Amino acid sequence: MQSWYFTEMPYPHLPPMEDLSTLRVTLQARHFDPKIGADLYNRYLDEYMVADDAGLNLMVNEHHQTATCLDVAAPLSLAILARQTSKGQLCILGNPIANRGDPLRIAEEMAMVDCISRGRVNAGFVRGVPYEVFASNSNPTQTVERLWEGVDLVQKAWTSHGEPFNFEGKFTHRRSVNLWPRPYQTPHPPIWMTGSSDLPAVRRAADRGFVFATFLQPYAKVRTLFDAYRGAYRLNGQPGGGGTAFMPLVYVADTEAEAEAGIKELIWYMIAKSEPQFRNPPGYAPVDTNVQALRGAFAGRTDAMRAQTLEFQKEQGVIMYGTPDQVAAQVKRFYDLVGGFDHLLMMMQAGFIDHDRTCANIRLFAKEVYPQIRDLARTQPIEGSLAAE
């Protein structure tokens, strides 16, 4: 199992949460102090370097118009880490290709960073979260089509080394596509995709050999998603797909009391507010999904988790915290409950968790937890027809 360090680079220096209606989309920019922001950017990049030195892989992402994530251009942070680190794999999860105008620019950026890193890039592609539809002024009904068309163009550009080609899609029309530079890895960097409830998209990712990742979901939901993934590549006679990944919040400390105090701060990320009108733009989710939501089918999902106790969240696998042996046991339990997985993506910093405690969390996990889980076997195709249903 591969373990990855991650932070969204938050900006927590805000008025009291009860005095704000939202941290996303409409939070006024006057709340951002550039001097504090400069310190935070440099601090967060330093912590990624600490994680690399400790032997962890590194993951970055991007979001827009939100205090929860200062990383508004993940290719930039990825490029910095490609030059300043030397050990771990680098994953961007990911490029919001549905909200960017030119997939070829993304293909160029990822190829350039792959060369700078000498082949350590894992290139993730994401649809973008619902509230970003407003920030990007995109059509929510088209984001799925834009995502997959963009990925098609990127893959073809990465792997076409002869004569230039034309691309005629529904949204993108390009002449004489001739990508310079080409990626360091052949045929291209590993591709990752994310998702939370769209089983056809999960199966499509498996069909194409992409890594499939999901975040902050209870184990029963993760099992359903991972079974769909494993079943898709089994039914298609494929050897195993690209793999599966899961992200919980993780805090490791020498004592249970220290770990509990840390995880209580880390869940700042989960209680960040957003106004209801931005959470589900018309057309973003399929009608069937909205009907299921109204019927309570997603009562165990992330939003509902916010009102639950720490013990319940830990039991579901959404958060993992404790001493090194306790956290290793929690990872192994979740692994068994979901039928195995390949990548543990760990949000280990959020809110006001300071530099020293973040580094202690990173180093203790790397030294005492990672050796206990590193050799967990890759997931195996499931038996039966559950995933095909």
C-alpha positions as CSV (number, residue, x, y, z in Angstrom):
1,M,0.0,0.0,0.0
2,Q,1.2,3.5,-0.9
3,S,0.7,6.3,1.6
4,W,0.3,9.9,0.5
5,Y,0.5,13.2,2.5
6,F,-2.1,15.9,1.7
7,T,-3.3,19.2,2.8
8,E,-5.7,21.6,1.1
9,M,-3.5,24.6,2.3
10,P,-6.3,26.2,4.3
11,Y,-6.7,29.8,5.4
12,P,-8.2,29.5,8.9
13,H,-7.5,33.1,10.1
14,L,-11.1,34.2,9.8
15,P,-13.8,35.7,12.0
16,P,-15.6,33.1,14.3
17,M,-17.4,30.5,12.3
18,E,-20.7,31.4,13.8
19,D,-20.4,34.9,12.4
20,L,-19.9,33.6,8.8
21,S,-22.6,32.2,6.5
22,T,-20.1,30.5,4.3
23,L,-16.4,29.8,3.7
24,R,-17.0,29.3,0.0
25,V,-17.9,31.2,-3.2
26,T,-19.1,34.5,-1.5
27,L,-16.7,34.9,1.4
28,Q,-15.3,38.4,0.9
29,A,-11.7,38.7,-0.2
30,R,-11.1,41.4,2.5
31,H,-10.8,38.5,5.0
32,F,-7.6,37.4,3.2
33,D,-4.3,39.0,4.5
34,P,-1.6,38.6,1.8
35,K,1.2,38.6,4.4
36,I,-0.4,35.8,6.3
37,G,-1.1,34.0,3.0
38,A,2.5,34.3,2.0
39,D,3.6,32.7,5.3
40,L,1.1,29.9,4.9
41,Y,2.0,29.1,1.3
42,N,5.7,28.7,2.2
43,R,4.9,26.8,5.4
44,Y,2.7,24.3,3.5
45,L,5.3,23.7,0.8
46,D,7.9,23.1,3.6
47,E,5.6,20.5,5.1
48,Y,5.3,18.7,1.8
49,M,9.1,18.6,1.7
50,V,9.2,17.1,5.3
51,A,6.7,14.4,4.1
52,D,8.9,13.6,1.1
53,D,12.0,13.4,3.3
54,A,10.1,11.1,5.7
55,G,9.3,8.7,2.8
56,L,5.7,9.6,2.0
57,N,4.2,10.3,-1.4
58,L,2.7,13.7,-2.0
59,M,-0.8,14.7,-3.2
60,V,-2.1,18.2,-4.1
61,N,-5.5,19.4,-5.3
62,E,-7.1,22.7,-6.1
63,H,-10.3,24.6,-5.3
64,H,-11.5,28.1,-6.0
65,Q,-13.1,30.9,-4.0
66,T,-12.9,29.1,-0.7
67,A,-10.9,29.6,2.5
68,T,-10.5,25.9,2.9
69,C,-8.0,25.7,0.0
70,L,-5.4,28.3,-0.9
71,D,-4.0,26.0,-3.6
72,V,-6.0,27.5,-6.5
73,A,-3.5,26.3,-9.2
74,A,-2.4,22.8,-8.3
75,P,-0.1,22.5,-11.4
76,L,2.0,25.4,-9.9
77,S,2.4,23.7,-6.5
78,L,3.1,20.4,-8.2
79,A,5.8,22.0,-10.3
80,I,7.4,23.5,-7.2
81,L,7.4,20.1,-5.5
82,A,8.7,18.4,-8.6
83,R,11.8,20.6,-8.3
84,Q,12.2,20.7,-4.5
85,T,11.6,17.0,-3.7
86,S,13.3,13.9,-5.0
87,K,11.9,10.8,-3.3
88,G,8.1,10.4,-3.4
89,Q,5.6,10.1,-6.1
90,L,3.6,13.2,-6.9
91,C,-0.2,13.2,-7.5
92,I,-2.4,16.0,-8.6
93,L,-6.0,15.1,-7.8
94,G,-6.7,16.9,-9.7
95,N,-7.0,18.9,-12.8
96,P,-10.6,20.3,-13.0
97,I,-10.6,19.7,-16.7
98,A,-14.4,20.3,-17.1
99,N,-13.9,23.9,-15.8
100,R,-10.8,24.8,-17.8
101,G,-11.0,26.0,-21.4
102,D,-8.1,24.1,-23.0
103,P,-7.4,20.5,-22.2
104,L,-4.2,20.7,-24.3
105,R,-2.8,23.3,-21.8
106,I,-3.3,20.7,-19.1
107,A,-1.5,18.1,-21.2
108,E,1.4,20.4,-21.6
109,E,1.6,21.3,-17.9
110,M,1.5,17.7,-16.8
111,A,4.1,16.7,-19.4
112,M,6.4,19.5,-18.3
113,V,6.1,18.7,-14.6
114,D,6.6,15.0,-15.3
115,C,9.9,15.9,-17.0
116,I,11.0,18.2,-14.1
117,S,10.3,15.4,-11.6
118,R,11.9,12.7,-13.8
119,G,8.8,10.7,-14.1
120,R,7.1,11.0,-10.6
121,V,3.8,12.5,-11.7
122,N,0.4,10.9,-11.3
123,A,-2.1,13.0,-13.2
124,G,-5.6,13.1,-11.8
125,F,-8.6,14.6,-13.5
126,V,-11.7,15.7,-11.7
127,R,-15.1,17.1,-12.6
128,G,-15.0,19.8,-10.0
129,V,-17.2,20.1,-6.9
130,P,-20.7,21.6,-7.2
131,Y,-20.0,25.1,-5.7
132,E,-17.2,25.7,-8.3
133,V,-19.8,25.7,-11.1
134,F,-20.7,29.2,-10.1
135,A,-17.0,30.4,-9.8
136,S,-16.2,29.0,-13.3
137,N,-19.6,30.0,-14.9
138,S,-19.8,26.5,-16.4
139,N,-22.9,24.6,-17.4
140,P,-23.5,21.9,-14.7
141,T,-25.2,19.6,-17.2
142,Q,-22.1,19.4,-19.4
143,T,-19.4,18.8,-16.8
144,V,-19.3,15.0,-17.2
145,E,-19.1,15.1,-21.0
146,R,-16.4,17.8,-20.8
147,L,-14.4,15.8,-18.3
148,W,-14.2,12.6,-20.5
149,E,-13.7,14.5,-23.7
150,G,-10.9,16.4,-22.2
151,V,-9.2,13.2,-20.9
152,D,-9.5,11.7,-24.3
153,L,-7.7,14.6,-25.9
154,V,-5.0,14.7,-23.2
155,Q,-4.3,10.9,-23.6
156,K,-4.1,11.2,-27.4
157,A,-1.8,14.2,-27.2
158,W,0.5,12.4,-24.8
159,T,0.8,9.3,-26.9
160,S,0.9,10.8,-30.4
161,H,4.6,11.2,-31.4
162,G,4.3,11.3,-35.1
163,E,2.5,13.7,-37.4
164,P,0.2,16.3,-35.9
165,F,-3.5,15.3,-35.7
166,N,-6.8,17.2,-35.6
167,F,-9.3,16.7,-32.8
168,E,-13.0,17.3,-33.3
169,G,-15.0,16.9,-30.1
170,K,-18.3,18.3,-28.9
171,F,-16.5,21.1,-26.9
172,T,-13.0,21.2,-28.2
173,H,-11.9,21.7,-31.8
174,R,-8.1,21.7,-32.4
175,R,-5.9,21.7,-35.5
176,S,-2.4,20.3,-35.8
177,V,-2.1,19.0,-32.2
178,N,1.6,18.3,-31.7
179,L,2.4,18.2,-28.0
180,W,5.7,19.6,-26.8
181,P,7.1,18.5,-24.4
182,R,6.0,14.9,-24.2
183,P,5.8,13.2,-20.8
184,Y,8.8,11.6,-19.2
185,Q,6.9,8.4,-18.5
186,T,5.9,6.1,-21.3
187,P,3.2,6.0,-22.6
188,H,2.1,8.7,-20.1
189,P,1.8,9.3,-16.3
190,P,-0.7,7.1,-14.4
191,I,-4.2,8.7,-14.6
192,W,-6.4,9.0,-11.5
193,M,-10.1,9.8,-11.3
194,T,-12.4,10.5,-8.3
195,G,-16.0,9.9,-7.6
196,S,-18.5,9.4,-4.8
197,S,-21.7,7.9,-6.2
198,D,-21.6,7.5,-10.0
199,L,-21.1,3.8,-10.5
200,P,-21.0,4.0,-14.3
201,A,-18.1,6.5,-14.0
202,V,-16.3,4.1,-11.6
203,R,-16.6,1.3,-14.0
204,R,-15.4,3.5,-16.9
205,A,-12.3,4.4,-14.9
206,A,-11.6,0.7,-14.3
207,D,-12.2,-0.1,-18.0
208,R,-9.4,2.4,-18.9
209,G,-7.0,1.3,-16.2
210,F,-7.2,4.5,-14.2
211,V,-6.7,4.7,-10.4
212,F,-10.1,5.4,-8.7
213,A,-10.1,7.5,-5.6
214,T,-12.9,8.4,-3.1
215,F,-12.8,10.7,-0.1
216,L,-14.3,10.8,3.4
217,Q,-16.9,8.1,2.7
218,P,-18.2,5.5,5.2
219,Y,-16.8,2.0,4.6
220,A,-20.1,0.5,3.3
221,K,-20.2,3.2,0.5
222,V,-16.5,2.7,-0.2
223,R,-17.0,-1.0,-0.5
224,T,-19.8,-0.5,-3.0
225,L,-17.6,1.8,-5.1
226,F,-14.6,-0.4,-4.9
227,D,-16.6,-3.6,-5.7
228,A,-18.0,-1.8,-8.8
229,Y,-14.4,-0.9,-9.9
230,R,-13.1,-4.4,-9.3
231,G,-16.0,-6.0,-10.9
232,A,-15.7,-3.9,-14.0
233,Y,-12.1,-4.9,-14.7
234,R,-12.8,-8.6,-13.8
235,L,-15.8,-8.8,-16.3
236,N,-13.6,-7.2,-19.0
237,G,-10.8,-9.7,-18.5
238,Q,-8.4,-7.0,-17.3
239,P,-5.6,-7.8,-14.8
240,G,-6.6,-5.3,-12.1
241,G,-7.1,-1.8,-13.2
242,G,-5.0,1.0,-12.0
243,G,-5.9,0.6,-8.4
244,T,-8.1,2.1,-5.7
245,A,-7.5,4.9,-3.2
246,F,-9.2,6.3,-0.1
247,M,-8.8,9.5,1.8
248,P,-9.6,9.8,5.6
249,L,-8.4,12.5,8.0
250,V,-5.4,11.1,9.9
251,Y,-3.8,12.2,13.1
252,V,-1.1,10.2,14.9
253,A,0.4,11.1,18.3
254,D,2.3,9.4,21.1
255,T,-0.8,9.3,23.3
256,E,-4.5,8.9,22.8
257,A,-5.2,12.2,24.4
258,E,-2.9,14.1,22.1
259,A,-4.3,12.3,19.0
260,E,-7.9,13.1,20.0
261,A,-7.0,16.8,20.5
262,G,-5.4,16.8,17.1
263,I,-8.3,15.1,15.3
264,K,-10.7,17.6,16.8
265,E,-8.8,20.4,15.1
266,L,-8.4,18.4,11.9
267,I,-12.1,18.1,11.4
268,W,-12.3,21.9,10.9
269,Y,-12.2,20.8,7.2
270,M,-15.4,18.9,7.6
271,I,-17.4,21.6,9.3
272,A,-16.5,24.3,6.8
273,K,-19.8,26.0,5.8
274,S,-21.2,26.5,2.3
275,E,-24.5,28.2,1.5
276,P,-27.2,25.7,0.4
277,Q,-27.8,27.3,-3.1
278,F,-24.3,26.4,-4.1
279,R,-24.3,22.8,-3.0
280,N,-26.3,21.2,-5.8
281,P,-26.6,23.3,-9.0
282,P,-29.5,22.2,-11.3
283,G,-28.2,19.5,-13.6
284,Y,-25.0,18.8,-11.8
285,A,-26.3,15.5,-10.3
286,P,-28.5,13.0,-12.2
287,V,-32.2,13.1,-11.4
288,D,-32.0,9.6,-10.0
289,T,-29.3,10.7,-7.6
290,N,-31.4,13.6,-6.4
291,V,-34.4,11.3,-5.9
292,Q,-32.2,8.9,-3.8
293,A,-31.0,11.8,-1.8
294,L,-34.5,13.0,-1.0
295,R,-35.3,9.5,0.2
296,G,-32.3,9.5,2.6
297,A,-30.1,7.2,0.6
298,F,-27.0,9.3,1.4
299,A,-27.6,9.8,5.1
300,G,-24.2,8.3,5.9
301,R,-22.3,10.7,3.5
302,T,-19.9,13.5,4.4
303,D,-22.5,16.1,5.2
304,A,-24.3,13.9,7.7
305,M,-20.9,12.9,9.2
306,R,-20.5,16.4,10.5
307,A,-23.1,16.0,13.2
308,Q,-21.8,12.6,14.4
309,T,-19.4,11.8,17.3
310,L,-15.7,11.2,16.8
311,E,-16.2,7.6,17.7
312,F,-18.8,7.1,15.1
313,Q,-16.7,8.8,12.4
314,K,-13.7,6.6,13.4
315,E,-15.9,3.5,13.3
316,Q,-16.9,4.4,9.7
317,G,-13.3,5.0,8.7
318,V,-13.8,8.7,7.8
319,I,-11.2,9.7,10.5
320,M,-8.3,7.7,11.8
321,Y,-6.5,8.8,14.9
322,G,-4.6,7.5,18.0
323,T,-1.2,6.1,18.8
324,P,0.8,4.5,15.9
325,D,-0.4,1.0,16.6
326,Q,-4.0,2.1,16.9
327,V,-3.9,4.0,13.6
328,A,-2.3,1.0,11.9
329,A,-5.1,-1.2,13.2
330,Q,-7.7,1.2,11.9
331,V,-6.2,1.2,8.5
332,K,-6.1,-2.6,8.4
333,R,-9.7,-2.8,9.6
334,F,-10.9,-0.4,6.9
335,Y,-8.8,-2.3,4.3
336,D,-10.6,-5.5,5.3
337,L,-14.1,-3.9,5.3
338,V,-13.8,-2.5,1.8
339,G,-12.1,-5.5,0.2
340,G,-8.7,-4.0,0.1
341,F,-7.3,-0.9,-1.5
342,D,-4.0,0.3,-2.9
343,H,-3.5,4.0,-1.8
344,L,-4.0,5.7,1.5
345,L,-4.5,9.4,0.9
346,M,-4.1,11.2,4.2
347,M,-5.3,14.7,5.0
348,M,-3.0,15.4,7.9
349,Q,-3.3,19.1,8.3
350,A,-6.3,21.5,8.4
351,G,-7.5,24.5,10.3
352,F,-5.1,25.8,13.0
353,I,-2.9,22.7,13.3
354,D,0.5,24.4,13.4
355,H,3.8,23.5,11.7
356,D,5.3,21.6,14.6
357,R,2.3,19.4,15.2
358,T,1.9,18.8,11.4
359,C,5.5,17.7,11.1
360,A,5.2,15.5,14.2
361,N,2.1,13.8,12.7
362,I,3.9,13.2,9.4
363,R,7.1,11.8,10.9
364,L,5.3,9.6,13.4
365,F,3.1,8.1,10.8
366,A,6.1,7.5,8.4
367,K,8.2,6.0,11.1
368,E,5.8,3.8,13.0
369,V,2.5,3.3,11.0
370,Y,3.7,3.1,7.4
371,P,5.9,0.0,8.0
372,Q,2.9,-1.8,9.5
373,I,0.7,-1.3,6.4
374,R,3.1,-0.9,3.5
375,D,3.0,-4.6,2.6
376,L,-0.8,-4.9,2.5
377,A,-1.4,-6.8,-0.7
378,R,-2.9,-5.2,-3.8
379,T,-6.7,-5.6,-4.1
380,Q,-7.9,-8.7,-5.9
381,P,-10.9,-9.0,-8.3
382,I,-14.1,-9.9,-6.4
383,E,-16.0,-13.1,-7.0
384,G,-19.6,-13.1,-8.0
385,S,-21.7,-10.6,-9.9
386,L,-22.3,-7.9,-7.2
387,A,-20.3,-5.2,-9.1
388,A,-22.1,-5.9,-12.4
389,E,-25.6,-5.3,-11.0
